[in-house]
Amino acid sequence: MFICRRLLQLGALSAVLAGCSTTAPTATSASTPASQPAASSSAPASIRIGPSAPPPGSELSDDGPAALGANGALRPEVRSFVESLAADRQLPLDPMVAALESSRYNATVARLIAPSPPGRKIWRSWLTYRSRFVEPKRIGWGVDFYNENRDLLNQAAQRFGVPAPIIASIIGVETLYGRNMGNFRVLDALTTLAFDYPDPAKPERATMFRGQLADFLTLVMQDKLDLETRGSYAGAIGMPQFMPTSVIHYAVDGDDNGHIDLTNNTRDAIMSVGSFLSQHGWQRGLPVFAPVTLPTDPTPLVDGGLEPKQNWGTLTAAGARLQPGASGEGWTGQPLGVVDLVEEARGTAQYRVGTPNFFALTKYNRSYFYATSVADLADEIEVRVGR
C-alpha cells in the first residue's frame, strides 16, 4: 500500500489508476534482509504469490532502460544495490542483474508521482474526495461483492476481528472490487522510482522505493511473484493493492493451496486485508468513530497525527459529550483522536472522533480522507446487505 498525497491533484485520473491509495510499512533497504513472518510447522515450505501466468502486456509504452548507463552496463548505484541485495539475502545475483537490465524507465510513472508545479495551490476538499469513493456505482458494486463473497468475508471477520463491510470497502476503494488493479509492469515502476525519483528534494522516497524493489526482487527470486507482475504506477499489487513489503509481511494464503494470488484469488485478497488491519492495531468490536458531540470549536483538539493522543477524560474536559442515546461501552477507555475533514477553499471542516480502529485504517493509507471514506463506504454497504 503506497502513500498517495496527490489524489486531488490528479483529478479524474486518480479514480482510474489503481494503487494510489495504498501505503506500505517502512521499507527495508537492500542491505537489510526483510524479516519474514514466522512459519508454522504445518505451513507449506514455499508459497507462491501472484498469478500462475503473467497477465497481458501493458498498453503503456516503455521509454528506455531504467537501470543501464550509457555504456550499456548497470549504473553504479544499481550495481551496488543488487550486489548488496544478493549478499545480504543470499539471493542469486545473475538473475537479478538480468531482471534489472530488462527494466524500462516509465515516464508516465514519473509524471504521476512528480510534485505539483511550484506556486500551484491544491485545495484539499473532503467533500470532493468523498464523492469519488462513496458514490452509487461503488456502493452498488460493493453490495454485489459482499453478497457474492459473504461467507468469505464473514470468515475473515471471525478470524481477524475486522468487520466484513470494512474489508469489502477497502477492496472497493482500492480497485473497484478488482476491476482496476493497474497495468504497469511493477519492475519498471519500482526501478523508475528507486533510481530516478522525480523529486530530488525527497531522497527518502527514493530510499523507500529501493526497499520495495528489493522486496519485489526477493519475492521473484523465491518464485512467489512473477517478474512480469502488473500493478499500480507505484508498484502496488492485486485487489488490495499491497506493496511488495506488505506482501511479505501481511499477505495470507486464504485457501491453503500453497499459492497466494492477490490478483485472481478473492479469498486470498479478503484474508490479506483482514491480516493487514489486525496487525496494525484493529480491535475487535470497536467502532471506527465514537458517538461524540464535540464542542463548538474543536480545532484545538486536532493534532493531525496518525496516532490517537486524546482520551475521553480530556475530551469531556474540553466540552465533548456523548451523543443522545449513544453508548460509551468499549471505547471510552481507549485512546481517541479528533479528526478534521477540511474544505480548505471555504475555510471549514467537519470533525469526528476516531477510535484506534480509525487509526488502523490510516496505516493502510496515511490519510484522514481515505480512512473516513473507507468507513463511510462500509456503512453504506452494510445498511444495504443487512446482517
C-alpha positions as a printed NumPy array, in Angstrom:
array([[  0.   ,   0.   ,   0.   ],
       [  1.538,   3.229,  -1.184],
       [  1.057,   6.762,   0.17 ],
       [ -0.683,   8.923,  -2.432],
       [ -0.974,  12.528,  -1.372],
       [ -1.635,  13.705,  -4.956],
       [ -5.1  ,  12.262,  -5.363],
       [ -6.755,  15.643,  -5.562],
       [ -4.107,  16.879,  -7.986],
       [ -4.644,  14.015, -10.388],
       [ -8.389,  14.658, -10.651],
       [-10.242,  12.082, -12.667],
       [ -7.042,  10.168, -13.388],
       [ -6.782,   9.22 ,  -9.741],
       [-10.053,   7.339,  -9.949],
       [ -8.804,   5.388, -12.952],
       [ -5.295,   4.326, -11.959],
       [ -5.028,   1.618,  -9.354],
       [ -2.871,   1.637,  -6.279],
       [ -2.876,   5.331,  -5.491],
       [ -4.444,   4.829,  -2.102],
       [ -2.15 ,   2.238,  -0.652],
       [  0.603,   2.522,   1.911],
       [  3.43 ,   0.245,   2.819],
       [  5.157,  -0.324,   6.137],
       [  8.582,   1.219,   6.476],
       [ 10.605,  -0.323,   3.698],
       [ 13.74 ,  -2.258,   4.419],
       [ 16.806,  -1.253,   2.493],
       [ 18.535,  -3.582,   0.093],
       [ 21.306,  -4.084,   2.621],
       [ 18.908,  -5.226,   5.361],
       [ 17.193,  -8.583,   4.99 ],
       [ 13.422,  -8.332,   5.094],
       [ 12.064, -10.011,   8.193],
       [  9.85 , -12.954,   7.37 ],
       [  6.726, -13.892,   9.355],
       [  7.256, -16.978,  11.454],
       [  6.063, -20.077,   9.64 ],
       [  4.142, -22.786,  11.424],
       [  5.366, -26.334,  11.158],
       [  2.307, -27.271,   9.093],
       [  2.7  , -24.443,   6.596],
       [  3.798, -25.241,   3.042],
       [  7.529, -24.915,   2.524],
       [  7.02 , -22.468,  -0.317],
       [  4.013, -20.304,  -1.08 ],
       [  3.82 , -18.683,  -4.463],
       [  2.318, -15.198,  -4.578],
       [  0.732, -13.891,  -7.756],
       [ -0.963, -15.247, -10.88 ],
       [  0.086, -18.622, -12.191],
       [  0.834, -16.94 , -15.523],
       [  1.713, -13.29 , -16.177],
       [ -1.163, -11.118, -17.449],
       [ -1.082,  -9.465, -20.879],
       [  1.435,  -6.709, -21.523],
       [  0.762,  -3.097, -20.656],
       [ -0.708,  -0.749, -23.169],
       [  1.796,   1.879, -21.992],
       [  4.994,   2.173, -23.996],
       [  8.412,   1.948, -22.379],
       [ 10.809,   4.876, -22.729],
       [ 14.266,   3.32 , -22.419],
       [ 16.398,   1.314, -19.988],
       [ 15.753,   2.206, -16.357],
       [ 18.91 ,   0.737, -14.849],
       [ 21.561,   0.921, -17.568],
       [ 24.188,   3.592, -18.101],
       [ 25.444,   4.975, -21.399],
       [ 27.916,   2.09 , -21.654],
       [ 25.102,  -0.491, -21.617],
       [ 26.007,  -1.81 , -18.163],
       [ 24.131,  -1.348, -14.905],
       [ 24.565,   2.105, -13.444],
       [ 27.   ,   2.048, -10.473],
       [ 24.265,   2.734,  -7.909],
       [ 22.118,  -0.041,  -9.366],
       [ 25.046,  -2.481,  -9.405],
       [ 25.811,  -1.656,  -5.762],
       [ 22.144,  -2.096,  -4.843],
       [ 21.755,  -5.519,  -6.442],
       [ 25.085,  -6.852,  -5.186],
       [ 24.198,  -5.858,  -1.628],
       [ 20.761,  -7.409,  -2.023],
       [ 22.201, -10.696,  -3.274],
       [ 24.784, -10.866,  -0.497],
       [ 22.545,  -9.81 ,   2.372],
       [ 19.587, -12.004,   1.468],
       [ 21.554, -14.863,  -0.062],
       [ 19.815, -14.499,  -3.42 ],
       [ 21.263, -15.374,  -6.844],
       [ 22.95 , -12.339,  -8.366],
       [ 22.832, -13.096, -12.097],
       [ 19.029, -13.45 , -12.445],
       [ 18.504, -10.191, -10.556],
       [ 21.035,  -8.408, -12.74 ],
       [ 19.217,  -9.728, -15.809],
       [ 15.902,  -8.556, -14.378],
       [ 17.176,  -5.049, -13.759],
       [ 18.791,  -4.951, -17.187],
       [ 15.345,  -5.671, -18.64 ],
       [ 13.629,  -2.888, -16.666],
       [ 12.357,   0.114, -18.578],
       [ 12.113,   3.706, -17.436],
       [  8.442,   4.693, -17.413],
       [  7.884,   8.416, -17.918],
       [  4.199,   8.073, -17.053],
       [  5.095,   6.685, -13.635],
       [  7.497,   9.555, -13.014],
       [  4.93 ,  12.124, -14.129],
       [  2.205,  10.722, -11.868],
       [  4.482,  10.733,  -8.822],
       [  6.097,  14.112,  -9.506],
       [  5.171,  17.064,  -7.272],
       [  2.894,  19.823,  -8.463],
       [  4.441,  22.752, -10.317],
       [  5.818,  25.409,  -7.934],
       [  3.273,  28.   ,  -6.928],
       [  0.264,  25.892,  -7.798],
       [ -2.051,  25.606,  -4.815],
       [ -4.094,  22.411,  -4.499],
       [ -7.05 ,  22.962,  -2.212],
       [ -7.923,  19.931,  -0.123],
       [-11.633,  19.137,  -0.17 ],
       [-13.17 ,  16.364,   1.906],
       [-16.477,  16.516,   0.043],
       [-14.769,  16.229,  -3.343],
       [-12.64 ,  13.323,  -2.168],
       [-15.591,  11.518,  -0.58 ],
       [-17.724,  11.885,  -3.687],
       [-15.204,   9.848,  -5.68 ],
       [-15.457,   6.835,  -3.4  ],
       [-18.799,   6.941,  -1.615],
       [-20.982,   7.095,  -4.715],
       [-23.79 ,   4.962,  -6.18 ],
       [-21.75 ,   2.758,  -8.519],
       [-19.133,   1.857,  -5.919],
       [-21.844,   1.25 ,  -3.335],
       [-23.82 ,  -0.957,  -5.719],
       [-20.791,  -2.958,  -6.774],
       [-19.887,  -3.234,  -3.091],
       [-23.242,  -4.787,  -2.294],
       [-22.725,  -7.256,  -5.154],
       [-19.195,  -8.067,  -3.967],
       [-20.422,  -8.561,  -0.421],
       [-23.266, -10.857,  -1.433],
       [-21.034, -12.899,  -3.754],
       [-18.394, -13.314,  -1.037],
       [-20.476, -13.187,   2.118],
       [-19.128, -16.426,   3.571],
       [-15.504, -15.492,   2.863],
       [-15.933, -12.022,   4.345],
       [-17.572, -13.433,   7.467],
       [-14.773, -15.995,   7.841],
       [-12.21 , -13.192,   7.663],
       [-14.198, -11.163,  10.176],
       [-14.214, -14.1  ,  12.583],
       [-10.513, -14.787,  12.125],
       [ -9.182, -11.241,  12.294],
       [-11.925,  -9.287,  14.063],
       [-12.314,  -6.844,  11.157],
       [-15.951,  -6.371,  10.086],
       [-16.851,  -7.776,   6.685],
       [-18.087,  -4.411,   5.315],
       [-14.737,  -2.772,   6.161],
       [-12.811,  -5.438,   4.226],
       [-15.159,  -5.133,   1.25 ],
       [-14.915,  -1.345,   1.369],
       [-11.104,  -1.311,   1.261],
       [-11.1  ,  -3.533,  -1.817],
       [-13.733,  -1.243,  -3.32 ],
       [-11.787,   1.94 ,  -2.636],
       [ -8.51 ,   0.427,  -3.799],
       [ -9.52 ,  -1.317,  -7.027],
       [-13.286,  -1.142,  -7.558],
       [-13.541,  -4.701,  -6.235],
       [-10.792,  -5.952,  -8.526],
       [-11.964,  -4.139, -11.667],
       [ -8.955,  -1.805, -11.792],
       [ -5.751,  -3.239, -10.382],
       [ -3.336,  -1.349, -12.624],
       [ -1.464,  -2.435, -15.737],
       [  2.025,  -1.092, -15.097],
       [  4.895,  -3.557, -15.03 ],
       [  5.815,  -3.466, -11.336],
       [  9.532,  -3.975, -12.038],
       [  9.553,  -0.935, -14.323],
       [  7.585,   1.259, -11.931],
       [  9.727,   0.426,  -8.912],
       [ 13.042,   0.716, -10.769],
       [ 11.992,   4.076, -12.201],
       [ 11.083,   5.398,  -8.761],
       [ 14.01 ,   3.776,  -6.949],
       [ 16.732,   5.265,  -9.146],
       [ 15.113,   8.263, -10.864],
       [ 12.624,   9.556,  -8.331],
       [ 11.19 ,  12.762,  -9.824],
       [ 11.538,  14.925,  -6.705],
       [ 15.225,  15.323,  -5.708],
       [ 14.124,  17.163,  -2.579],
       [ 12.747,  13.902,  -1.165],
       [ 15.583,  11.369,  -1.205],
       [ 13.783,   9.362,   1.468],
       [ 11.125,   8.486,  -1.106],
       [ 13.719,   7.   ,  -3.45 ],
       [ 15.085,   5.038,  -0.489],
       [ 11.623,   3.716,   0.272],
       [ 11.142,   2.591,  -3.331],
       [ 14.541,   0.874,  -3.311],
       [ 13.301,  -1.108,  -0.335],
       [ 10.162,  -2.024,  -2.22 ],
       [ 12.205,  -3.028,  -5.271],
       [ 14.423,  -5.183,  -3.045],
       [ 11.375,  -6.955,  -1.654],
       [  9.854,  -7.387,  -5.117],
       [ 13.038,  -8.985,  -6.435],
       [ 13.207, -11.171,  -3.334],
       [  9.682, -12.455,  -3.979],
       [ 10.537, -13.096,  -7.622],
       [ 13.711, -14.999,  -6.733],
       [ 11.722, -17.074,  -4.247],
       [  9.238, -17.907,  -7.024],
       [  6.442, -16.175,  -5.145],
       [  5.831, -13.443,  -7.736],
       [  6.302, -13.395, -11.472],
       [  8.824, -10.928, -12.882],
       [  6.091,  -9.661, -15.223],
       [  3.63 ,  -8.878, -12.418],
       [  1.429,  -5.86 , -13.194],
       [  0.13 ,  -3.331, -10.72 ],
       [ -0.308,   0.356,  -9.989],
       [  2.048,   3.112, -11.098],
       [  3.569,   2.978,  -7.603],
       [  4.071,  -0.79 ,  -7.67 ],
       [  1.026,  -1.891,  -5.652],
       [ -0.328,  -5.333,  -6.475],
       [ -3.68 ,  -7.068,  -6.681],
       [ -7.182,  -6.424,  -5.37 ],
       [ -5.936,  -4.998,  -2.053],
       [ -3.04 ,  -3.096,  -3.706],
       [ -0.284,  -4.424,  -1.481],
       [  3.21 ,  -3.087,  -1.966],
       [  5.879,  -5.838,  -2.045],
       [  6.897,  -5.234,   1.569],
       [  3.28 ,  -5.665,   2.628],
       [  3.047,  -8.84 ,   0.547],
       [  5.95 , -10.287,   2.536],
       [  4.544,  -9.359,   5.926],
       [  0.754,  -9.484,   5.65 ],
       [ -0.425, -11.493,   2.618],
       [ -2.335, -14.656,   3.515],
       [ -2.851, -17.942,   1.691],
       [ -6.581, -17.89 ,   2.331],
       [ -7.422, -21.273,   0.831],
       [ -4.259, -23.112,   1.96 ],
       [ -3.354, -24.134,  -1.589],
       [  0.3  , -23.11 ,  -1.218],
       [ -0.148, -20.135,  -3.568],
       [ -1.02 , -16.578,  -2.593],
       [ -2.627, -14.767,  -5.511],
       [ -3.854, -11.281,  -4.61 ],
       [ -4.851, -10.604,  -8.214],
       [ -7.083, -13.566,  -9.075],
       [ -7.937, -15.231,  -5.762],
       [-10.626, -13.323,  -3.897],
       [-10.208, -15.455,  -0.786],
       [ -6.512, -14.595,  -0.554],
       [ -7.271, -10.901,  -1.087],
       [-10.017, -10.772,   1.545],
       [ -7.987, -12.624,   4.154],
       [ -4.933, -10.472,   3.457],
       [ -6.845,  -7.23 ,   4.101],
       [ -8.046,  -8.637,   7.424],
       [ -4.499,  -9.718,   8.245],
       [ -3.088,  -6.265,   7.48 ],
       [ -5.57 ,  -4.399,   9.659],
       [ -5.363,  -6.846,  12.553],
       [ -1.588,  -6.449,  12.596],
       [ -1.925,  -2.66 ,  12.555],
       [ -3.991,  -2.303,  15.684],
       [ -7.565,  -3.133,  14.667],
       [ -9.557,  -4.049,  17.784],
       [-12.452,  -6.452,  17.557],
       [-15.787,  -4.866,  18.466],
       [-14.704,  -1.214,  18.488],
       [-16.444,   1.28 ,  16.185],
       [-14.365,   3.355,  13.785],
       [-15.809,   6.596,  15.157],
       [-17.002,   7.305,  18.683],
       [-20.547,   8.722,  19.014],
       [-19.443,  12.07 ,  20.407],
       [-20.739,  15.621,  20.125],
       [-17.705,  17.893,  20.129],
       [-17.542,  21.452,  21.463],
       [-18.409,  24.291,  19.103],
       [-14.789,  24.821,  18.098],
       [-12.847,  21.542,  18.354],
       [ -9.855,  22.883,  16.409],
       [ -7.527,  22.923,  19.46 ],
       [ -8.177,  19.198,  19.896],
       [ -6.853,  18.308,  16.421],
       [ -3.175,  17.437,  16.085],
       [ -3.259,  15.901,  12.596],
       [ -1.256,  12.881,  13.674],
       [ -1.73 ,   9.229,  12.831],
       [ -1.887,   8.041,  16.432],
       [ -4.708,   8.859,  18.881],
       [ -3.458,  11.205,  21.611],
       [ -6.664,  12.224,  23.361],
       [ -8.84 ,  10.259,  25.772],
       [-12.402,  10.513,  26.96 ],
       [-11.336,  12.489,  30.006],
       [ -9.536,  15.2  ,  28.027],
       [-12.377,  15.41 ,  25.519],
       [-15.081,  15.815,  28.174],
       [-12.939,  18.408,  29.933],
       [-12.92 ,  20.338,  26.649],
       [-16.716,  20.152,  26.374],
       [-17.318,  16.93 ,  24.413],
       [-20.421,  14.928,  25.256],
       [-21.862,  11.541,  24.412],
       [-24.471,  11.797,  21.679],
       [-28.068,  11.328,  22.931],
       [-28.943,   7.661,  23.197],
       [-25.386,   6.53 ,  22.384],
       [-23.381,   4.075,  24.441],
       [-19.846,   4.581,  25.657],
       [-19.305,   0.884,  26.204],
       [-15.962,  -0.377,  24.952],
       [-14.425,   2.798,  23.57 ],
       [-14.377,   5.328,  26.436],
       [-11.321,   3.618,  27.905],
       [ -9.456,   3.736,  24.586],
       [ -7.157,   6.438,  23.199],
       [ -9.061,   8.75 ,  20.874],
       [ -8.251,  11.361,  18.26 ],
       [-10.201,  14.268,  16.807],
       [-10.272,  14.036,  13.011],
       [-10.634,  17.147,  10.845],
       [-12.056,  16.753,   7.33 ],
       [-11.281,  20.074,   5.736],
       [-12.663,  22.216,   2.945],
       [ -9.63 ,  24.441,   2.517],
       [-11.121,  26.78 ,  -0.075],
       [-14.048,  27.518,   2.229],
       [-12.034,  27.54 ,   5.438],
       [-14.385,  24.979,   7.009],
       [-14.112,  21.428,   8.308],
       [-16.15 ,  18.518,   9.569],
       [-14.958,  16.841,  12.76 ],
       [-15.255,  13.297,  14.059],
       [-13.716,  11.363,  16.937],
       [-11.647,   8.403,  15.803],
       [-11.033,   5.296,  17.866],
       [ -7.944,   3.07 ,  17.462],
       [ -9.742,   1.388,  14.56 ],
       [ -9.832,   4.644,  12.623],
       [ -6.095,   4.974,  13.085],
       [ -5.618,   1.352,  11.997],
       [ -7.229,   2.36 ,   8.69 ],
       [ -4.716,   5.194,   8.329],
       [ -1.952,   2.577,   8.313],
       [ -3.383,   1.347,   5.013],
       [ -3.2  ,   4.877,   3.657],
       [ -1.885,   7.753,   5.744],
       [ -4.86 ,   9.997,   5.127],
       [ -7.844,  11.058,   7.205],
       [ -9.827,  11.396,   3.972],
       [ -9.007,   7.841,   2.933],
       [ -9.812,   6.225,   6.279],
       [-13.086,   8.12 ,   6.603],
       [-14.119,   7.227,   3.048],
       [-13.481,   3.551,   3.788],
       [-15.619,   3.772,   6.92 ],
       [-18.432,   5.655,   5.168],
       [-18.482,   3.289,   2.183],
       [-18.566,   0.331,   4.589],
       [-21.589,   1.865,   6.329],
       [-23.385,   2.305,   3.007],
       [-22.71 ,  -1.308,   2.051],
       [-23.741,  -2.65 ,   5.444],
       [-27.141,  -0.971,   5.528],
       [-27.939,  -2.483,   2.121],
       [-26.865,  -6.057,   2.78 ],
       [-28.182,  -6.479,   6.314],
       [-26.562,  -8.891,   8.724]])
